[in-house]
């Protein structure tokens, strides 16, 4: 489906999650070597041992720039030997108690949902420049544009990510680095699985009014939109 990506390398933050695994599958299907950056080794390597059957590296990462760079030069770098030309910022914190959220939660939300994307970009930027260009795909959300009762941290941080994407795109254009964002609606994810105890039917009923798959009145499947972020990297094949 996507041509020109064979042998290229990409980093997917949050790639061990359900949604992340869908993105990793799509990239692998296009022939991309993937480095998964995630903090949850228990989910490693996302969706049923997929990465054990593919050329895929796993870097445990808490979005610290120095450790990220070391990870890329170490285990992650060996698995993705071609110059890194693609970055998918998917890592996310869902901590959100709305109006009651303390300052610490606000800082956590922005650190993971916004600042981590900058730290990752700073780490891979030299590699993209040396490769002659690259592509960044930031995951935002339809929540960035819709007010939702009881939710403040997640929507606000995702709105910040949407603005950050515009700033990145402007400043990195001279380096031939394209920056786009993806804004999914409600999609079956690890947090939904945990909160519902794996009850997909219950989740479908609760999410129906806000579902991105409105014709089906249910959340989107986590693997269904995995190919969307591949459009960005295709620009620099």
N, C-alpha and C positions, 0 to 999 in steps of 0.2 A: 504493500500500500504506500509506504514512504520510501522513496529512493534516495540514494546518496549518503546514507548514514552508516553503512557497513564499515566497521572498524573504528568508528568514532567513540568517544568516551563521554559519559554524563554522570553527574552526581545528583542523587535524589535524596533530599532530607526528609525524614519521616517515611522512608521507603519500606520500613518493616510493618507498617500499618496496613489495614485492608485496602484503603484507597491507594496508598503508596505502592502496594504490590501490583495493583492494576496498571499504574504508570510504568513500573519496572517491566512488566510483561510486554507492554506496548513498545517500549524502547528496545527490549531484547528482540522482539519480532522484527524490528527494523535493522537488526544487526549491530546495535550499540552495546558497548561494554559499560557496565553500570557499577558505580560505587554507591552503596546504600549507607547513608549517615543517619543513625538513629540512637536514641538513648536506651531503648528497651530491648536488651539482649534476649529476653524471654520470648519475644515475638519473632526473633531471628529465625529464618530470613524471610518473613512475610509469607503468608498463604501457602501452607503445606510443603515447606521445603523447596519451594521453587528455585531459590538461588543456589541450592546444592546441585541442581541439574544444569546450571548455566554458569558462564564465566562472570562471576559476580563477587564483589568484595563487600565486607561489612565493617564499617568504622563506627565504634561507639563514640558518640559526640554530644557534648552539652553546649554546642554553639560558641565555644571559646575560640577566637581566631587562631591563637598560637597552637592549640591542640588540633584544630582542624587542619592547619597546614602540615603539622607533623603526621597526621593520619594519612593525608594524601601522599606525602613523600614515602610513608611506610607501607603498611598493608594495602591501603586503598590504591596507592600509586602503582604497585606491582600488578594489580588486577586491571587497571585502566591505563595501560602504558602509552596509548596515543594521547596527544595533548587534549586536555579537557576542554571541550567546546560547548558543553551544555550544562546548565544548572537548573534543577527544578526545586523550588523552595516550597515544600509541602508540610514541613514540621509545624505542629500547632498545639497550643494549650487551650483547653476548653474550660479552664477555671473561670467561673462566673457566677456571682451571687447578686448580680444587679446592683441596686442602690446600697446594699449592705456590704459590698466587697471592700475589704480593707486595702490600704495603700500597698501592702506587700503583694496582694493578688494582682493589682493593677500593674505593678512593676514586672511580675512574673509573666503576665499576659503579653505586655509589650516587648519584653526581653525575648520571648520565644516566637511570638507571631510577627514581630517587625524587625527587631535588632538582629536576630539570628540570620535573617536573609541578607542583611548588610555584611555581617561577619563572613558568611559563606562566599559572597561575591568578592569581598576583599581578598579572600584566600585564593580564589580561582582566577581572578582578573589577570594576573601576569601570564597564566597559561593560555587564556583566551587571546590575549594580545599577541603572544608569540606564535599562536596558531593562525593569526590573521583575522580573527573575529570569533564570534560565539553567539549563544542565545541563552536567555534567562526566562524562565516561566515561573511567575509567582502565583500561588494559590490564594485567592481572596475568597469571597462568598457573596451570595445574594443578600446575606445579612448586613453587608456593608452599606446597603441602600434602603433597608427596611427596618423600621422601628419595631422592636419585639418586647413585649412585657416581661420584666424580670431579667432581661439580658442587656448588660451594658459593656462588659469588658470585651467579649468576643466580637460583637458588631463594630465597636469603635476601633479595635485593633485591626480588623479586616478593612475598615475604611481607610485607616492609615496606610495599610499595605497597598491599597489601590492608588493612593496618592504617591507613595514611594515608587511604585512601578513607573508612573509618569516621569518622576524626577530621574530615575535611573535611565530611562529610555532617552531622555534629552542629553544627559551628561555622557553617556557611553556610546552614543551614535558615532562620534569621531573615531572610536576604536573598533567600529564595525561590530558592535555587540548589540543585538536586538533584544529588547525587553518587552514582554507581554504578560498579561495576567489572565487567569481562568477563574470564573466566579460560579461555582456549582451551587445548585439548590440543595435541599436535604438529600443526603446520600448515605446509604448503609455504611457504617464505619465502626471502628473499634469502640468508640464511646457509646454508640447506640446499642451495640451488642452487649456491652457491659451493663448499661442501665436497664435494659429490657430483659436481661438474663437470656439473651439469644432468641427472644420471642419476636420473630419477624412480623407476624400477623398483628400483634399489638402495636408495634412500631409503625406499621403501615397505617393503622387507624388514627394514631395520634398525629402523625406527620402529614396526613392527607391534605389538610388545608394549606400547607406550606410547601408541598412537594414540588420538585422540579419536573417530575413526570406527572403533570397534572391530569393528563388524559387517563393515566392508570391509577391515579389517586394513591400513590405510594412513593416512598423515597427512591431515588435512583439506585441501581445496583453498583457496588463499589468498583467493579471492573468495567462497567459500561462506558465510562468516559475516559478510560486510561489512555486512549489514543490521542485525545485532544492536545495534551502538552507536547506531543511529538511534532505538531505543526511548526512550533517555534524553531526547534533545532533544524528542521528541514530547510530553513532559509539559508543556513550556512553549511550546506552539505558540499 
